[in-house]
């Protein structure tokens, strides 16, 4: 168990593996000169996020609004449907002939 304020060995290991994977990806992407439309390097991804940040924010806000609106419409439809079912009387049961 990690003491207060000190990261555990597991979190340090995960961070080191992630950092080495990103560094390897960056180095191999530059050495092999992989086209950015095929597999951009992590630095290129961060650069594009920085350059297009406001546009990404705008599109993200629209997507979030549409998602919330869709969930609200679905919830309203379900509440309406369930309440109409609750008001209807089920048909009387008939025993099959025989």
PyMOL commands that set and color helices and strands:
alter all, ss='L'
color gray80, all
select helices_A, chain A and resi 9-31+36-39+42-51+53-87
alter helices_A, ss='H'
color red, helices_A
deselect
rebuild
show_as cartoon
